[in-house]
């Protein structure tokens, strides 16, 4: 038989006082004596009383909880974003509910529904790779819940007129490709992500622009689209080995694709960086431990989280003062390691 949940009425009956007195005591009301407050708290602990935060949120119109939706919880980049968010909002008295979509639109929709039903004060989100229809994000805005987008943007989401924090993906890709060119590489392949996602579209644009500015023709056969996960990187490595002419470098729009390919290439006698130089994108924690250490682009995840959180707080503070949504674009940093350092002759 399911145990009945303890209410303030149970505490009141136990102590032979009114439920309103119990409620005020639990809220540390100044008109309730310290002795009564202490007795109520002890009895609440004894009866395992758990406050109904959702009901309280409905009464107050504020839960002091925000939801954060990330594609993958096991990515250092998204973990660093969460650190940044919590650092800022915890100081302002908010707590965070974290959910991951696993890049599934269905799970993303379910997460948003659950967060809205939980009466969160705001939602910070990076949308799933497979999402192409965004009515569930429109619902957040329609319910007047502050929405802050980070990392990934889509033109449909931008039309919602909400605040966002992104990296300059074009610049990061340009820096990565130009670095390879400056090292003497000329036949540079690109492992690209799905082009309906703005970050991968911009990374491809940066790669192509760097080639153009250095008078290197764009060879479409060297551009391969993938989901850029580790196993996909291994498959890309096998595909590269099947080409009639190998590239002398690879710029991958994800560290996972880069490391998966590196593993296969090395196992087939390809020397990194002597035969093929490799650059990734993300600066995941493992990139400094693989052999050779992977050159990559750092996205400043913690800073992205901090700014996203501050935009939420600004939204909450500015509701009465004509809050205006804003977009922040962070500049990425090229982290040079051995995987792309070609020995100059």
C-alpha positions as a printed NumPy array, in Angstrom:
array([[  0.   ,   0.   ,   0.   ],
       [  1.394,   3.388,  -0.971],
       [  2.322,   5.618,   1.954],
       [  0.318,   8.815,   2.274],
       [  2.379,  11.955,   1.796],
       [  2.649,  14.115,   4.924],
       [  0.936,  17.514,   4.745],
       [  0.958,  20.58 ,   6.992],
       [ -2.437,  19.392,   8.256],
       [ -0.809,  16.193,   9.583],
       [  1.787,  18.28 ,  11.432],
       [ -0.96 ,  20.528,  12.807],
       [ -2.948,  17.513,  14.044],
       [  0.145,  16.026,  15.673],
       [  0.815,  19.265,  17.589],
       [ -2.83 ,  20.288,  18.085],
       [ -2.319,  23.645,  16.403],
       [ -3.737,  25.192,  13.236],
       [ -2.395,  24.434,   9.754],
       [ -1.886,  28.167,   9.182],
       [  0.374,  28.281,  12.247],
       [  2.408,  25.372,  10.874],
       [  2.675,  27.11 ,   7.495],
       [  3.877,  30.365,   9.048],
       [  6.342,  28.522,  11.322],
       [  7.885,  26.709,   8.336],
       [  8.264,  30.074,   6.592],
       [ 10.   ,  31.555,   9.668],
       [  7.247,  34.127,  10.187],
       [  8.271,  36.743,  12.812],
       [  4.921,  36.476,  14.664],
       [  5.497,  32.795,  15.468],
       [  7.565,  32.095,  18.601],
       [ 10.955,  30.434,  18.317],
       [  9.727,  27.572,  20.524],
       [  6.805,  26.852,  18.18 ],
       [  9.03 ,  27.093,  15.106],
       [ 11.476,  24.601,  16.613],
       [  8.67 ,  22.208,  17.558],
       [  7.127,  22.421,  14.076],
       [ 10.458,  21.793,  12.342],
       [ 11.213,  18.771,  14.562],
       [  7.752,  17.316,  13.931],
       [  8.074,  17.954,  10.182],
       [ 11.361,  16.017,  10.19 ],
       [  9.828,  13.196,  12.23 ],
       [  6.883,  12.856,   9.856],
       [  9.158,  13.184,   6.777],
       [  7.307,  16.264,   5.516],
       [  8.309,  17.318,   1.978],
       [  7.122,  20.779,   0.837],
       [  5.168,  20.905,  -2.407],
       [  7.39 ,  23.295,  -4.327],
       [  5.191,  23.25 ,  -7.421],
       [  2.122,  24.269,  -5.426],
       [  4.187,  26.992,  -3.754],
       [  5.39 ,  28.166,  -7.151],
       [  1.814,  28.38 ,  -8.378],
       [  0.872,  30.503,  -5.371],
       [  3.892,  32.795,  -5.608],
       [  4.216,  32.825,  -9.386],
       [  7.935,  31.991,  -8.929],
       [  9.755,  28.708,  -8.299],
       [ 13.385,  29.868,  -8.14 ],
       [ 14.213,  26.946, -10.409],
       [ 15.467,  27.107, -13.993],
       [ 15.735,  24.299, -16.51 ],
       [ 18.83 ,  23.656, -18.634],
       [ 18.499,  21.41 , -21.689],
       [ 21.704,  20.044, -23.208],
       [ 22.204,  17.546, -26.059],
       [ 24.741,  15.372, -24.187],
       [ 25.641,  15.273, -20.496],
       [ 28.886,  13.369, -21.128],
       [ 30.505,  16.17 , -23.145],
       [ 33.004,  18.31 , -21.265],
       [ 31.832,  21.345, -23.247],
       [ 28.247,  21.048, -22.   ],
       [ 29.423,  20.159, -18.48 ],
       [ 31.454,  23.378, -18.426],
       [ 28.385,  25.341, -19.574],
       [ 26.398,  23.912, -16.663],
       [ 29.196,  24.896, -14.251],
       [ 29.011,  28.444, -15.553],
       [ 25.221,  28.583, -15.307],
       [ 25.121,  27.251, -11.755],
       [ 27.896,  29.564, -10.604],
       [ 25.8  ,  32.586, -11.568],
       [ 22.231,  31.519, -10.764],
       [ 23.024,  29.829,  -7.447],
       [ 24.335,  33.142,  -6.136],
       [ 21.02 ,  34.713,  -7.135],
       [ 19.028,  32.091,  -5.211],
       [ 18.058,  29.827,  -8.114],
       [ 18.496,  26.081,  -8.468],
       [ 18.963,  24.175, -11.715],
       [ 17.196,  21.157, -13.222],
       [ 19.372,  19.586, -15.936],
       [ 17.946,  17.424, -18.716],
       [ 19.566,  15.971, -21.814],
       [ 17.938,  15.315, -25.155],
       [ 20.523,  12.838, -26.476],
       [ 20.005,  14.828, -29.694],
       [ 16.472,  13.38 , -29.936],
       [ 13.62 ,  15.77 , -30.86 ],
       [ 11.084,  13.543, -29.06 ],
       [ 13.061,  13.552, -25.821],
       [ 13.662,  17.287, -26.192],
       [  9.912,  17.913, -26.468],
       [  9.24 ,  15.713, -23.416],
       [ 11.922,  17.576, -21.432],
       [ 10.413,  20.962, -22.272],
       [  6.916,  19.744, -21.362],
       [  8.175,  18.437, -17.993],
       [ 10.028,  21.666, -17.217],
       [  7.012,  23.831, -18.04 ],
       [  4.778,  21.604, -15.889],
       [  7.303,  22.018, -13.074],
       [  6.752,  25.793, -13.217],
       [ 10.406,  26.642, -13.88 ],
       [ 11.172,  30.357, -13.997],
       [ 13.178,  30.043, -17.2  ],
       [ 14.739,  27.592, -19.666],
       [ 18.27 ,  27.669, -21.097],
       [ 18.664,  25.345, -24.068],
       [ 20.88 ,  23.981, -26.807],
       [ 18.614,  22.211, -29.274],
       [ 19.002,  18.628, -30.482],
       [ 20.867,  17.935, -33.736],
       [ 17.89 ,  16.116, -35.246],
       [ 15.375,  18.868, -34.419],
       [ 13.968,  20.58 , -37.503],
       [ 10.556,  21.668, -36.137],
       [ 10.522,  24.11 , -33.225],
       [  6.915,  24.53 , -32.04 ],
       [  7.905,  23.25 , -28.569],
       [ 10.289,  26.209, -28.239],
       [  7.549,  28.549, -29.422],
       [  5.399,  27.152, -26.589],
       [  7.993,  28.283, -24.027],
       [  7.776,  31.835, -25.35 ],
       [  3.972,  31.677, -25.595],
       [  3.821,  30.806, -21.888],
       [  5.944,  33.892, -21.11 ],
       [  8.771,  31.766, -19.728],
       [ 12.18 ,  33.335, -20.419],
       [ 14.111,  31.309, -23.012],
       [ 17.864,  31.68 , -23.474],
       [ 19.532,  29.762, -26.308],
       [ 23.202,  28.761, -26.264],
       [ 25.712,  27.116, -28.621],
       [ 23.294,  26.099, -31.403],
       [ 21.009,  28.471, -33.296],
       [ 18.48 ,  28.034, -36.086],
       [ 16.787,  30.763, -38.105],
       [ 13.383,  29.648, -36.744],
       [ 14.632,  30.06 , -33.188],
       [ 16.201,  33.425, -33.968],
       [ 12.79 ,  34.609, -35.203],
       [ 11.434,  34.059, -31.671],
       [ 13.351,  37.185, -30.587],
       [ 14.986,  35.589, -27.535],
       [ 18.475,  36.078, -26.116],
       [ 21.3  ,  33.804, -27.192],
       [ 24.987,  33.096, -26.573],
       [ 27.063,  31.461, -29.295],
       [ 30.652,  31.066, -30.399],
       [ 31.948,  32.553, -33.657],
       [ 32.046,  29.177, -35.394],
       [ 33.086,  30.733, -38.69 ],
       [ 36.144,  32.33 , -37.083],
       [ 37.085,  29.141, -35.232],
       [ 36.992,  27.11 , -38.449],
       [ 38.886,  29.804, -40.325],
       [ 41.63 ,  29.816, -37.661],
       [ 41.861,  26.008, -37.696],
       [ 42.123,  25.783, -41.484],
       [ 44.528,  28.695, -41.812],
       [ 46.751,  27.123, -39.162],
       [ 46.98 ,  23.945, -41.265],
       [ 47.769,  25.997, -44.373],
       [ 50.499,  27.9  , -42.527],
       [ 52.013,  24.565, -41.509],
       [ 52.365,  23.688, -45.187],
       [ 49.305,  21.482, -45.685],
       [ 47.389,  22.089, -48.919],
       [ 45.056,  19.131, -49.558],
       [ 42.832,  19.638, -46.511],
       [ 39.748,  17.479, -45.973],
       [ 36.806,  18.676, -43.884],
       [ 34.626,  16.46 , -41.689],
       [ 31.427,  18.512, -41.567],
       [ 28.313,  18.212, -39.416],
       [ 24.705,  18.364, -40.582],
       [ 24.209,  21.591, -42.515],
       [ 20.77 ,  22.46 , -41.098],
       [ 22.59 ,  23.188, -37.828],
       [ 24.077,  26.667, -37.904],
       [ 27.311,  25.816, -36.085],
       [ 28.32 ,  23.231, -38.7  ],
       [ 27.222,  25.423, -41.569],
       [ 29.4  ,  28.23 , -40.206],
       [ 32.358,  25.912, -39.614],
       [ 32.209,  24.753, -43.225],
       [ 31.998,  28.382, -44.363],
       [ 35.104,  29.256, -42.312],
       [ 37.001,  26.286, -43.77 ],
       [ 36.098,  27.254, -47.333],
       [ 36.888,  30.939, -46.831],
       [ 40.356,  30.14 , -45.457],
       [ 41.089,  28.035, -48.545],
       [ 39.879,  30.815, -50.857],
       [ 41.962,  33.496, -49.188],
       [ 45.058,  31.334, -49.572],
       [ 44.276,  30.545, -53.233],
       [ 43.583,  26.859, -52.597],
       [ 40.709,  25.501, -54.732],
       [ 37.716,  24.035, -52.865],
       [ 37.47 ,  20.332, -53.653],
       [ 33.938,  19.083, -52.823],
       [ 35.196,  15.497, -52.76 ],
       [ 37.247,  16.377, -49.657],
       [ 34.173,  17.531, -47.703],
       [ 32.308,  14.72 , -45.917],
       [ 29.149,  15.179, -43.814],
       [ 28.705,  13.064, -40.674],
       [ 27.175,  13.086, -37.197],
       [ 30.785,  13.469, -35.984],
       [ 30.542,  11.021, -33.091],
       [ 33.532,   8.827, -32.219],
       [ 32.371,   5.789, -34.211],
       [ 31.473,   8.042, -37.155],
       [ 35.035,   9.39 , -37.002],
       [ 36.362,   5.835, -37.284],
       [ 34.177,   5.267, -40.349],
       [ 35.427,   8.535, -41.842],
       [ 38.995,   7.378, -41.24 ],
       [ 38.259,   4.195, -43.222],
       [ 36.649,   6.248, -45.986],
       [ 39.69 ,   8.514, -46.23 ],
       [ 41.942,   5.451, -46.568],
       [ 39.824,   4.297, -49.537],
       [ 40.414,   7.505, -51.508],
       [ 42.697,   7.324, -54.544],
       [ 44.655,  10.265, -53.201],
       [ 44.961,  10.851, -49.471],
       [ 44.541,  14.346, -47.995],
       [ 47.57 ,  15.764, -46.226],
       [ 45.396,  17.251, -43.46 ],
       [ 41.933,  17.   , -41.898],
       [ 39.888,  19.696, -40.178],
       [ 37.053,  18.055, -38.268],
       [ 34.113,  20.125, -36.966],
       [ 34.228,  17.971, -33.808],
       [ 36.993,  16.508, -31.654],
       [ 35.198,  13.148, -31.605],
       [ 35.275,  12.828, -35.389],
       [ 38.939,  13.846, -35.389],
       [ 40.014,  11.345, -32.728],
       [ 38.012,   8.485, -34.267],
       [ 39.688,   9.068, -37.619],
       [ 43.119,   9.488, -36.013],
       [ 42.795,   6.065, -34.373],
       [ 42.047,   4.316, -37.682],
       [ 44.691,   6.208, -39.64 ],
       [ 47.411,   5.416, -37.078],
       [ 46.393,   1.74 , -37.024],
       [ 46.926,   1.696, -40.79 ],
       [ 50.438,   3.136, -40.675],
       [ 49.582,   6.797, -41.311],
       [ 51.808,   9.099, -39.301],
       [ 50.205,  12.07 , -37.526],
       [ 51.173,  14.847, -38.276],
       [ 53.934,  13.841, -40.743],
       [ 51.587,  12.243, -43.287],
       [ 48.277,  13.82 , -42.256],
       [ 47.824,  16.749, -39.902],
       [ 44.597,  16.842, -37.871],
       [ 42.653,  19.643, -36.131],
       [ 39.427,  19.22 , -34.165],
       [ 36.849,  21.554, -32.671],
       [ 35.612,  21.677, -29.025],
       [ 38.708,  21.233, -26.848],
       [ 37.258,  18.242, -25.014],
       [ 39.353,  17.16 , -22.024],
       [ 40.718,  14.026, -23.76 ],
       [ 42.282,  16.028, -26.61 ],
       [ 45.401,  16.797, -24.579],
       [ 45.893,  13.106, -23.673],
       [ 45.622,  11.356, -27.063],
       [ 48.866,  10.694, -28.933],
       [ 49.703,  12.971, -30.555],
       [ 47.798,  15.599, -28.589],
       [ 45.054,  17.117, -30.733],
       [ 45.098,  20.697, -31.98 ],
       [ 41.595,  22.073, -31.492],
       [ 39.345,  25.101, -31.013],
       [ 38.3  ,  26.076, -27.498],
       [ 34.7  ,  27.344, -27.212],
       [ 34.857,  28.879, -23.708],
       [ 31.983,  26.757, -22.409],
       [ 32.037,  28.032, -18.833],
       [ 31.946,  31.643, -20.007],
       [ 29.068,  30.765, -22.349],
       [ 27.166,  29.334, -19.375],
       [ 27.868,  32.37 , -17.21 ],
       [ 26.661,  34.818, -19.854],
       [ 23.556,  32.711, -20.596],
       [ 22.691,  32.685, -16.905],
       [ 23.216,  36.432, -16.607],
       [ 20.906,  36.998, -19.587],
       [ 18.213,  35.02 , -17.748],
       [ 18.689,  37.126, -14.603],
       [ 18.608,  40.307, -16.699],
       [ 15.361,  39.088, -18.257],
       [ 13.829,  38.492, -14.82 ],
       [ 15.017,  41.888, -13.54 ],
       [ 14.064,  43.687, -16.714],
       [ 10.496,  42.464, -17.159],
       [  9.243,  45.701, -15.663],
       [ 11.834,  47.797, -17.505],
       [ 11.313,  46.923, -21.172],
       [ 13.787,  44.028, -21.376],
       [ 15.329,  43.726, -24.851],
       [ 16.706,  40.327, -26.033],
       [ 20.353,  40.291, -27.109],
       [ 22.814,  38.002, -28.883],
       [ 26.363,  37.524, -27.604],
       [ 29.024,  36.038, -29.915],
       [ 32.196,  34.779, -28.224],
       [ 35.535,  34.542, -30.03 ],
       [ 37.047,  31.021, -30.066],
       [ 40.675,  30.207, -29.299],
       [ 43.01 ,  28.006, -31.345],
       [ 44.825,  25.516, -29.083],
       [ 47.888,  24.279, -31.   ],
       [ 49.213,  20.812, -30.153],
       [ 51.34 ,  18.176, -31.881],
       [ 48.703,  16.708, -34.235],
       [ 49.072,  19.623, -36.651],
       [ 52.662,  20.74 , -36.204],
       [ 54.375,  19.713, -39.394],
       [ 58.137,  19.716, -39.177],
       [ 59.445,  22.463, -41.429],
       [ 62.059,  21.359, -43.97 ]])
